[in-house]
Amino acid sequence: MQPVRKSADALYDAAFHVDRDRRTRMAAQIILGHVFDWLKISSICDVGCGVGTWLAVARALGAETVRGCEGPWAADAPLAVEPAVIDFQDLEDPIALAGSYDLVLCLEVAEHLSARRSDRFVVELCGLGDVVAFSAAVPAQGGTGHVNERWQSEWAALFGAQGFDVYDPLRPLIWDNDKIDWWYRQNLLLYARRGSTAAQALAEAGIKRPQYVDVVHPAMFAHAERSQLRRGLKKSIRKLLGRDA
């Protein structure tokens, strides 16, 4: 019998995303502020946009057009943008967004999708614009509903097959900023279409392609240690209660 795949809708409730909205607004302001300094951004889309926090921040920074897509749960959540700018869909299905955007966001989403979806998902992201800001969980990162954790270099290879080069200008700038969640500081990379105006703008800003992209933040180790401790405590409690470990 095949296991039933739980969507992000079933794994995260609206309260989780409202809390995440508060905690990520500062991160979005800092990260998008840098990107807006390097590139001319008048339109942006966010694939897996949650309640729309990054879209709201992008609009405040001057983006004229914002679009997002998120699971059906978001239709009933307190959104940071008007519902009309978000398409509500299962991201296991082809991305429903149309058009071309100056910046495409996809942040800590792809690890929730099935492995078989990975290649086509990257193709669809690349079809939405010449620059993709992409962040996805690495192996052993852990998290609710993570079924497709991959190293950054594996995703870079998929983007490379679509003619997109990887750049790493953001992580050095935010690495030590504890106002930003560690998974962004660890995983966030930029991809630009080879030969595009955006790639030229990054080069003019002095941004070069990195020698390597697979890195793990010290905060991930601390997180793993805490998780291991919690598992150990639960196991001990179950033994004390006479239950199976």
N, C-alpha and C positions, 0 to 999 in steps of 0.2 A: 504493500500500500504506500503510495506516495505521500510524503508529509504535506500538510496544508501550509502554503506560504502566507504569512500574515503581512498585510500591507502596513505601511507607515501609519495609515489612518487608525488601524487597530492597536498599534503599539504605542502611539503618542496621543494623548488627549489634548483638548483645546487649552487647558490650563498650562500644560507643559510648554506649548508654543507661545503663550502670552508671557510666561516667565522668560523663555529664551529671547523673546522680542526685546525685553528690557535689557537683558545682559548683552545682546549683540548690537544694540544701537550704537554704542560707543565704538565697538570694533568696526562697524560699517563706516562710521564717520572717518576714522583714521585710515582704514584701508582704501576706501573709495577716494578719499582726499588725495592720496598719493597717485592713484591711477588717473584721476582727473587732471593732475599736474602734468602727467606725461602724455596723455592722449586727449583729443577733442571728443568729448562724449556728450551727444545730444539725445541719444536713444539707448535704452538698456533693457534687457530682458533677464529674468531670473528663473531658471528651471529648478523647481523644488523650492519655491520662494517662502514657504511657511506662511506667516501672517502678513508678509510684504514689507518687513522692516528695511531690508536693503533697498527696495524700490523707493520707499518713503525717503530714505536718506539720500539716494541718488537724485530724486526730484528736488530736495532741498539744496543740493549742490549745483543744480542747474540743468539736469536732464529734462528735456521737454517731453519725451515719450518714454513711458515705463510700461512694461508688460511682464506678467509672470504666469507660471502654472504650478499647481499644487494639487494634492489629493482632495477628494470630495469632502473630507472632514473640515477643510478650511472655509467652506461655504457658510458654516455656522459659527465660525470663530470670530472674535473681535479683531478685525483687520486693521493694519496700519495704512492701507490705501483703500480706495473704493473698490467694491467687488467687480465692477465692470472691467478692470484692467487685469484680472486674474482668470485664467481658464482652469476649471476644476476637473482633473482627470487622473487616472492611474498612470504613473510614469512607466509602468511595464508596457504600456501601449505607446505607439508612436507619438512624439511630442506634437501637440496640436497648434502650437504657436506658428504664425505665418510672418513673413517679412524678414528684413535684415536690420541688425542692430549694431551700434558702435561698440557695445560691450555686452557679452553674454556671461552671466554668472551661473555657476552650478557648484554649490558649497555643501559638502558633507551630505550628499544625496546618493551618489552612485553606489556606495556600499550597501544600500538598502535594496538595490535591484538585483535580480538574478544574474549570475555570471554570463549566461547566454545572451543577456540583453546588452552587455558592455560594448561590443563593437558597434552595433547599430546606434546605441545611445550616443557615442562619441561622434559618429557620422552626423546625427541629427543636430548635436550642439554646434558642430563646425558649419552646418548649413545655415545657422542663424546669424553669423557675423564673422568678422576677421580676427576678433580677439575674444578669447574665452578665459575667464578667471575660474580656475577649477581647483577644488579641494575635495579629497576623498580619503576615507580611513585606510590606514596601512594595516598589514597583518599584525594580529595580537593587540590592536588598539582597543578593541572591545567596545560594546555599546549595544543598545536595544535594537534588535532587528538587523544587525550587521550580518549579511549573508555573502558579501562580495568584497572583502577587504583585499586590497592589492597595493604593492609598492608603487611609489610615484613614477618610477621608471617604466612600469608596465602600462600605466595610463599614457605616459609620454610617447611610448611606442605606438599606441593606438592613434593618438593625435598626429604623430609623425607620418603615419600611413595616409592621412588626409591632407598632408602638405603643411602642417602646422609645426612651428618650432617652439621649443619650451624656453621660458625665461624665468628667472628666479630673483626679481628685484624686491619683492615684498618681504620675504622671510627675514633677510638681514635687518630690515628696518623695524620689524615688530617682534623679533625673537625674544627680547627681554622685557616686553611690555605686558605685565601681568593683568592689565585691563582687558586684554584680548584673550579669549579662550585658547588653550594650548593647541587644540586641533587645527585652528587656522594658522597659528604660528608655525606649526609643523608641516602642514600639507598644502598650503596655498601657493599655487604656481600660475603663471600667465602663459597662454599659448597664443601665438600670432601667426596668421597665414603668411607663408613664405612669399616675399616680394610685395606684400601689401603696403599701403600707406601707413598703416598702424605699425608694421614691422620697421619701417623706415623711421617713424617717429620715436620708437623705442631706441633704435640705434643712435639717433640724434641726441637722445637724452642720456647717452652713455651706458645704456643697458645692454649687456652682452649675454650670450648663451652660457649657461653654467657648465662646469666640468662634471658635476654629478648632481642628482636630485634626491636620491634616497637618504633621508635623514630622519632621526627620531629625537624628539624634544625631551629633555630631562623630566619635564612635567608628566610625560607619558609613563615613565618609569615609576614616578611617585604614585600616579593613579593606579598602575598595575599592582604596586605593593599594597596599597590600601584595599584594592579589590581582593587580593589574595588573603589579606588579614580578615576581611569580612567573611570570606568563604570558610576560613579556618575556624572563626568564632561560631558560625552557623553549624559547622560540623560538630564542634565540641558541645554545643547546646543540645543538638539532636541526640548525641550519645548520652548526655546527662539525663535527658527525658526518656531514654530507653527506646529511641526511634532509630531506624536505620540511618547510617551516615550518608 
